[in-house]
Amino acid sequence: MQGFCSLIKKDIRLMASGKFFLMWAAFLILYTLYVNLGYVKFMKQEIYPVYLYDPAGTQKSVSPLVHSVSSKEELDAALLDNSSSVGIDASTGEIRLVFYRGTEETDRHRADYAFSLLHSPEELSGDSPENRVENQPEDSSENLPEKYRTQIVGTNTPEQKARKEITCELLFFEIAAVGFLGIAAVLFKEKSMGVIRIHAALPIGKNMFLMSKLVIFLVSDLVFALLLTLLNVGFADAGAILPGVLLQTMFLSLIMALLGIACALLLKDFRQFTLAYLLIAVFAATPVFLSANTAIKMDWIHLHPFYHIYMGLKNAYFGTPGAGPFYYLGCLLVIILLFFGVRHVFFREMEKEG
C-alpha cells in the first residue's frame, strides 16, 4: 500500500509539472464562462415560432403565441431568420404551411403545433364566443378535444434544457478528447524519462503502475464532472442527476484513460500519437455529436460504441431511464478487456526495457 501511495504522489507531481491541473482548471473556467455568458444568453429563442399571413382576417380566433405579418415578403424574411419557425399563409382563404424542411418527425411536430395555435379552446369544444369564460387563460388546453391537447413531457424550462444539453456535450468532449490527450502526454513523458525501465526493477506490483494512473485520472474526471454540472446546471437541479452523471463519467473516463495508455505504449513518440488523437476526435466524437444533436441521422450510428456512452450521459443529465442491464454489463466488460490488454502491452514494454 505504501508503494502504491508513492506512485500516486509521483504521478501527481508529474502531472503538476506538466501543467495538467492548470489546464484542467482553465477548461473548467472556460466552459463555465461559455455556458453562462455565451451559450445560454445568446441561444435563447422561441420553440417553433409561428408566423401568420392573413390579410383578409379569415382566422378569427388564434393563439396569442402566433406572430402576425403584413406581407409574404415579411413572412419569408421571418422564416429565413429562423429556420425552425413555421409560416402560415392564409392569403388564399385556405391554410398553407410554409417552413424549411427538417427531419420527418420534427416536421410533423412543427405542423401539429402550428395548426393547434389556430384554434381556441372554445372554438374546438363547440362553445360560442358569447359563452367564453372571462377569466379563462387564452392558451388553456383543458377544454380542447384530445387530439389538440398539449401534454407535459418534461419539467425542464428551455433554459434548463439548454444548460443540460451543452454541459453534457462539453463534459463528453473534455473526457473523450482532452482527457485522452492528457494521459497520453503523461505516459510519453515517463517513457522519455525511462520510468518504465526503472519501474521494472522496483519491488512494486506491476499492476500498480497502471492502477495509480487510472485512479488519478478517474478522480480528476469525476471532480471535473461534479463542478461543471454544479456551476452550469445549478445546485438545485444537479442533486437529482449527479449520481447518474458521475456513473456515466466513470465509464467514459476509464475507457478513454485505458485507450490513452494503450496508444502511448504502442506508439513511438507523441508525433505519431497526434494521428490517433485526430482519429478519436474526428471519427469517434464528431458522428456522435451530429447524430445526437442535429438533423443529420446515420443508420449505422447504433453500432458506434461511443454513441451509447454519450446517450447514457445525456439521459443521466435529463433524468430519463437509460439503457438496460446489458449496457452496463457491456461497459464493464469493455473496461475489463481494455485493462488486461493494456496490462499485457505494459508487461511486454517492461520486458523490452529490462
C-alpha positions as CSV (number, residue, x, y, z in Angstrom):
1,M,0.0,0.0,0.0
2,Q,2.9,2.3,0.8
3,G,4.3,1.7,-2.7
4,F,1.0,2.5,-4.3
5,C,0.8,5.8,-2.4
6,S,4.3,6.6,-3.5
7,L,3.3,6.0,-7.1
8,I,0.2,8.2,-6.6
9,K,2.4,11.1,-5.3
10,K,4.9,10.6,-8.1
11,D,2.1,10.8,-10.8
12,I,0.6,13.8,-9.2
13,R,3.9,15.7,-9.2
14,L,4.5,14.7,-12.8
15,M,1.0,15.9,-13.8
16,A,1.5,19.1,-11.9
17,S,4.9,19.8,-13.6
18,G,3.2,19.1,-16.9
19,K,0.6,21.8,-16.2
20,F,-2.2,19.2,-16.3
21,F,-4.1,20.6,-13.4
22,L,-3.6,24.1,-14.7
23,M,-5.2,23.0,-18.0
24,W,-7.9,21.2,-16.0
25,A,-8.8,24.4,-14.2
26,A,-8.6,26.5,-17.3
27,F,-11.0,24.3,-19.2
28,L,-13.4,24.3,-16.3
29,I,-13.4,28.1,-16.2
30,L,-13.6,28.4,-20.0
31,Y,-16.6,26.1,-20.2
32,T,-18.4,27.8,-17.3
33,L,-18.0,31.2,-18.9
34,Y,-19.1,29.9,-22.2
35,V,-22.3,28.4,-20.9
36,N,-23.3,31.2,-18.6
37,L,-22.2,34.3,-20.5
38,G,-22.4,32.9,-24.1
39,Y,-24.5,29.9,-24.9
40,V,-27.5,30.4,-22.6
41,K,-27.6,34.2,-23.1
42,F,-27.4,34.2,-26.9
43,M,-29.2,31.0,-27.7
44,K,-32.5,31.9,-26.1
45,Q,-35.2,31.7,-28.7
46,E,-38.8,30.6,-29.0
47,I,-39.5,27.0,-29.8
48,Y,-41.0,26.8,-33.3
49,P,-42.1,30.5,-33.7
50,V,-45.3,30.6,-35.8
51,Y,-46.0,33.5,-38.2
52,L,-49.4,34.1,-39.8
53,Y,-50.1,36.0,-43.0
54,D,-53.8,36.6,-43.2
55,P,-54.6,39.8,-45.0
56,A,-58.3,39.1,-45.2
57,G,-58.6,38.2,-41.5
58,T,-60.1,34.8,-42.1
59,Q,-58.7,33.3,-38.9
60,K,-60.9,34.8,-36.2
61,S,-59.5,33.0,-33.2
62,V,-55.8,32.3,-32.9
63,S,-53.4,31.9,-30.0
64,P,-51.5,35.0,-28.8
65,L,-48.3,32.9,-29.5
66,V,-48.8,33.5,-33.2
67,H,-47.0,36.4,-34.7
68,S,-48.9,38.3,-37.5
69,V,-47.1,39.6,-40.5
70,S,-48.3,42.1,-43.1
71,S,-46.9,40.6,-46.3
72,K,-45.5,37.5,-47.9
73,E,-42.1,39.2,-48.0
74,E,-42.2,39.7,-44.3
75,L,-43.2,36.0,-43.8
76,D,-40.3,34.8,-46.0
77,A,-37.9,37.0,-44.1
78,A,-39.1,35.7,-40.7
79,L,-38.6,32.1,-41.9
80,L,-35.2,32.9,-43.3
81,D,-34.2,34.5,-40.0
82,N,-35.1,31.3,-38.0
83,S,-35.1,28.0,-39.9
84,S,-37.1,26.3,-37.1
85,S,-40.0,28.6,-37.4
86,V,-43.3,27.9,-39.2
87,G,-45.2,30.1,-41.5
88,I,-49.0,30.0,-42.1
89,D,-50.2,31.5,-45.3
90,A,-53.9,32.1,-45.3
91,S,-54.0,34.7,-48.0
92,T,-55.9,32.5,-50.4
93,G,-58.6,31.6,-47.9
94,E,-57.0,28.1,-47.3
95,I,-54.4,27.3,-44.7
96,R,-51.0,26.5,-46.2
97,L,-47.9,25.9,-44.0
98,V,-44.6,27.1,-45.1
99,F,-41.3,26.1,-43.4
100,Y,-37.8,24.8,-44.2
101,R,-37.7,21.0,-44.2
102,G,-36.0,19.2,-41.3
103,T,-36.4,15.6,-40.1
104,E,-39.8,13.9,-40.8
105,E,-40.6,13.6,-37.2
106,T,-39.7,17.2,-36.4
107,D,-41.7,18.5,-39.3
108,R,-44.8,16.6,-38.1
109,H,-44.4,18.2,-34.6
110,R,-44.0,21.7,-36.2
111,A,-47.1,21.3,-38.3
112,D,-49.2,20.0,-35.5
113,Y,-48.0,22.8,-33.2
114,A,-48.8,25.4,-35.8
115,F,-52.3,24.1,-36.5
116,S,-53.1,23.9,-32.8
117,L,-52.4,27.6,-32.4
118,L,-55.1,28.5,-35.0
119,H,-57.8,27.2,-32.7
120,S,-59.1,28.5,-29.4
121,P,-60.4,26.1,-26.7
122,E,-64.0,27.5,-27.1
123,E,-64.0,27.0,-30.9
124,L,-62.8,23.5,-30.8
125,S,-65.0,22.4,-28.0
126,G,-68.1,23.8,-29.6
127,D,-68.6,26.8,-27.3
128,S,-69.5,30.1,-28.9
129,P,-67.6,33.3,-28.1
130,E,-70.6,34.5,-26.1
131,N,-70.2,31.6,-23.7
132,R,-66.5,32.3,-23.1
133,V,-65.4,32.4,-19.5
134,E,-63.8,35.8,-18.9
135,N,-61.0,34.6,-16.6
136,Q,-60.1,31.5,-18.7
137,P,-56.4,31.6,-19.9
138,E,-56.1,32.2,-23.7
139,D,-53.7,29.3,-24.1
140,S,-55.6,26.8,-21.9
141,S,-56.0,23.4,-23.4
142,E,-58.2,21.8,-20.8
143,N,-61.3,22.2,-22.9
144,L,-59.7,21.1,-26.2
145,P,-60.5,17.8,-27.9
146,E,-58.0,15.1,-27.1
147,K,-56.1,15.4,-30.4
148,Y,-55.4,19.1,-29.8
149,R,-54.4,18.9,-26.1
150,T,-50.8,19.6,-25.2
151,Q,-49.1,17.2,-22.9
152,I,-46.2,17.9,-20.5
153,V,-43.4,15.6,-21.3
154,G,-40.7,17.1,-19.0
155,T,-40.2,19.6,-16.3
156,N,-37.2,21.4,-17.7
157,T,-37.6,25.0,-18.8
158,P,-36.0,25.9,-22.2
159,E,-33.0,27.4,-20.3
160,Q,-32.6,24.3,-18.1
161,K,-32.8,22.1,-21.2
162,A,-30.1,24.2,-23.0
163,R,-27.9,24.2,-19.9
164,K,-28.1,20.4,-19.6
165,E,-27.5,19.7,-23.3
166,I,-24.4,21.9,-23.6
167,T,-23.0,20.7,-20.3
168,C,-23.3,17.1,-21.4
169,E,-21.6,17.9,-24.7
170,L,-18.7,19.8,-23.1
171,L,-18.2,17.0,-20.5
172,F,-18.1,14.3,-23.2
173,F,-15.7,16.3,-25.2
174,E,-13.5,17.1,-22.2
175,I,-13.1,13.4,-21.3
176,A,-13.1,11.9,-24.8
177,A,-10.6,14.3,-26.3
178,V,-8.8,16.4,-23.7
179,G,-8.6,13.7,-21.1
180,F,-7.4,11.2,-23.7
181,L,-4.7,13.7,-24.8
182,G,-3.7,14.4,-21.2
183,I,-3.0,10.8,-20.1
184,A,-1.1,10.0,-23.2
185,A,1.1,13.1,-22.7
186,V,2.0,11.9,-19.2
187,L,2.9,8.4,-20.4
188,F,5.1,9.8,-23.2
189,K,6.9,12.0,-20.7
190,E,7.5,9.0,-18.5
191,K,8.8,6.9,-21.3
192,S,11.3,9.6,-22.3
193,M,12.5,9.7,-18.7
194,G,13.0,5.9,-18.5
195,V,10.3,5.4,-15.8
196,I,9.1,2.1,-17.3
197,R,12.6,0.7,-17.2
198,I,13.1,1.9,-13.6
199,H,9.7,0.5,-12.6
200,A,10.6,-2.9,-14.0
201,A,13.4,-3.2,-11.4
202,L,11.4,-1.9,-8.4
203,P,9.8,-4.3,-5.9
204,I,6.3,-3.0,-6.5
205,G,3.4,-4.8,-8.0
206,K,3.4,-4.4,-11.8
207,N,-0.3,-3.6,-11.9
208,M,0.1,-0.6,-9.5
209,F,1.8,1.4,-12.3
210,L,-1.5,1.3,-14.3
211,M,-3.8,1.5,-11.3
212,S,-2.2,4.7,-10.0
213,K,-2.8,6.5,-13.2
214,L,-6.4,5.2,-13.6
215,V,-7.2,6.3,-10.1
216,I,-5.8,9.8,-10.6
217,F,-7.4,10.4,-13.9
218,L,-10.7,8.9,-12.8
219,V,-10.8,11.1,-9.7
220,S,-9.9,14.2,-11.7
221,D,-12.6,13.5,-14.2
222,L,-15.2,12.9,-11.5
223,V,-14.4,16.1,-9.8
224,F,-14.5,18.0,-13.1
225,A,-17.9,16.5,-13.9
226,L,-19.1,17.4,-10.4
227,L,-18.0,21.0,-10.6
228,L,-19.0,21.5,-14.3
229,T,-22.6,20.2,-13.5
230,L,-23.0,22.3,-10.3
231,L,-21.7,25.5,-12.0
232,N,-23.7,25.2,-15.2
233,V,-26.8,23.2,-14.4
234,G,-27.3,24.7,-10.9
235,F,-27.2,23.3,-7.4
236,A,-31.0,22.8,-7.3
237,D,-31.2,20.7,-10.4
238,A,-27.8,18.9,-10.0
239,G,-28.6,17.0,-6.9
240,A,-31.0,14.6,-8.5
241,I,-28.9,13.9,-11.6
242,L,-25.4,13.8,-10.2
243,P,-25.4,10.1,-9.3
244,G,-26.2,9.1,-12.9
245,V,-23.9,11.7,-14.4
246,L,-20.9,10.5,-12.2
247,L,-21.6,6.9,-13.1
248,Q,-21.6,7.6,-16.8
249,T,-18.5,9.8,-16.4
250,M,-16.7,6.9,-14.6
251,F,-17.4,4.6,-17.6
252,L,-16.2,7.1,-20.2
253,S,-13.2,8.1,-18.1
254,L,-11.9,4.6,-17.6
255,I,-12.3,3.7,-21.2
256,M,-10.5,6.8,-22.5
257,A,-7.7,6.5,-19.9
258,L,-7.1,2.9,-20.9
259,L,-7.1,3.8,-24.6
260,G,-4.7,6.7,-24.0
261,I,-2.3,4.4,-22.1
262,A,-2.5,1.8,-24.9
263,C,-1.7,4.4,-27.6
264,A,1.2,5.8,-25.5
265,L,2.7,2.4,-25.0
266,L,2.2,1.2,-28.6
267,L,3.4,4.3,-30.4
268,K,6.9,5.5,-30.5
269,D,6.5,9.2,-29.9
270,F,3.9,11.9,-29.4
271,R,4.0,12.9,-33.1
272,Q,2.6,9.5,-34.0
273,F,0.0,9.9,-31.3
274,T,-1.4,13.0,-32.9
275,L,-2.8,10.8,-35.7
276,A,-4.6,8.6,-33.2
277,Y,-5.8,11.7,-31.5
278,L,-7.3,13.0,-34.7
279,L,-9.0,9.7,-35.3
280,I,-10.6,9.8,-31.9
281,A,-11.7,13.5,-32.3
282,V,-13.0,13.1,-35.9
283,F,-14.3,9.6,-36.2
284,A,-15.4,9.0,-32.6
285,A,-16.7,12.3,-31.3
286,T,-18.0,14.0,-34.5
287,P,-20.5,11.4,-35.7
288,V,-21.9,11.1,-32.1
289,F,-22.5,14.9,-31.9
290,L,-24.0,15.1,-35.3
291,S,-26.4,12.1,-34.8
292,A,-27.4,13.1,-31.3
293,N,-27.9,16.8,-31.6
294,T,-28.6,17.7,-35.3
295,A,-31.0,16.7,-38.0
296,I,-28.2,14.5,-39.6
297,K,-29.0,10.9,-38.8
298,M,-26.8,7.9,-39.6
299,D,-28.3,4.5,-39.8
300,W,-25.1,2.9,-38.6
301,I,-24.7,5.1,-35.5
302,H,-26.1,2.5,-33.2
303,L,-23.1,0.4,-34.0
304,H,-20.8,3.2,-32.7
305,P,-19.8,2.4,-29.1
306,F,-19.3,6.0,-28.1
307,Y,-22.8,6.9,-29.2
308,H,-24.3,4.6,-26.5
309,I,-22.0,6.1,-23.8
310,Y,-22.9,9.7,-24.9
311,M,-26.6,8.9,-24.9
312,G,-26.2,7.3,-21.4
313,L,-24.6,10.5,-20.2
314,K,-27.3,12.6,-21.8
315,N,-30.1,10.5,-20.3
316,A,-28.4,10.9,-16.9
317,Y,-28.5,14.7,-17.3
318,F,-32.2,14.7,-18.1
319,G,-33.1,12.1,-15.5
320,T,-34.6,9.8,-18.1
321,P,-34.3,6.0,-17.9
322,G,-31.1,4.9,-19.6
323,A,-30.2,1.6,-21.3
324,G,-30.9,-1.7,-19.7
325,P,-28.5,-4.0,-17.8
326,F,-26.8,-5.1,-21.0
327,Y,-25.4,-1.6,-21.5
328,Y,-23.8,-1.6,-18.0
329,L,-22.5,-5.1,-18.4
330,G,-21.1,-4.2,-21.8
331,C,-19.3,-1.1,-20.3
332,L,-17.8,-3.2,-17.5
333,L,-16.7,-5.9,-20.0
334,V,-15.1,-3.4,-22.3
335,I,-13.2,-1.8,-19.3
336,I,-12.0,-5.2,-18.1
337,L,-10.9,-6.3,-21.6
338,L,-9.1,-3.0,-22.1
339,F,-7.3,-3.2,-18.8
340,F,-6.0,-6.7,-19.4
341,G,-5.0,-5.7,-23.0
342,V,-3.1,-2.6,-21.7
343,R,-1.6,-4.7,-18.9
344,H,-0.2,-7.2,-21.5
345,V,1.3,-4.4,-23.6
346,F,2.8,-2.8,-20.5
347,F,4.4,-6.1,-19.3
348,R,5.8,-6.5,-22.8
349,E,7.3,-3.0,-22.7
350,M,8.9,-3.7,-19.4
351,E,10.5,-6.9,-20.8
352,K,11.9,-4.8,-23.7
353,E,13.3,-2.2,-21.3
354,G,14.5,-4.7,-18.7
